[in-house]
């Protein structure tokens, strides 16, 4: 790839990996909390489920992430040192993606087969509940193995100055996957509850097949992996300059904070829609797609903006805008207003999310360890996915099942993220080298 011009076709093809991940993630976060809580007398969804509290739901949504917290950085680093004929990243992608899809397709079968007379009585649904949890765990552990290699393909193939723009294209693909999941998934859910999961799994398999067929890893990086095979995978972190290390630590902390805030909204918005806005769970998922639409529309522009004014400044603008939108949402639980604020939130999230991964990988001093840095990025996101749902579920239960509190928790963590970003001095685009 030329160091001054982005090959949009190549980046678009790389984006199919993130497209598949985003489809599955959007469906998972929309419907799994409904399955867990439906049947509870305090929960409004007219659906079959296990009747759990918001706190326990939040905890269950994080069990898999606890394991992923350890797996993702290790997989990024191990894939940096993997040498095969098909590349460093591809072996993990083509092996674990089908496993994740199979488990994903099994998730809705347990709640679908709950007898109506036992709805919400988890103590009498032991076998079905165990099958449900096992499916969740297998799906998310498999995703933890292949997600970091998928995301590491972008910095592998794109020079530093072009990574914000490239990440915009990658996230455009992810946002498009989210919209398909919400809109088509919402329609399919009304027909038969397992259909969104089967639809999402099929799309992911097609996306991974395209990725494997069309994307070839740089031979010079694969050769470097051959020379350095082994488990000394975090060696590159020991040699990082002090100022880079300080910026990396603050950046990882900021990413953790804003993902805790974001998870508050994403994980419990369908529940908020049912309990506060008094809409169906399918409609709640479709409304949330508004944020994905504006995220998509602003994905590429946010990368261009960062190229002109800097990644740090772009992220700070996004944090401020998103915080203001969430505070307004707390005081105005009205469907048309929430739709408008979600649109603004999607735009702001593009400013934040598009530029965060490029900042992390550009605190590194070597392109041969980009998988390690990508893994660190996902450490922050995964830890937030552990802490966020538990914390937010606890706050919801503490306030008497007041789901409106998600719009209090999220702004607080966005403010903490902004404070961390003020201390970051590294991570802007580095001088280009031809890849």
Order of alpha helices (4+ residues) and beta strands (2+ residues): alpha-alpha-alpha-alpha-alpha-alpha-alpha-alpha-alpha-alpha-alpha-alpha-alpha-alpha
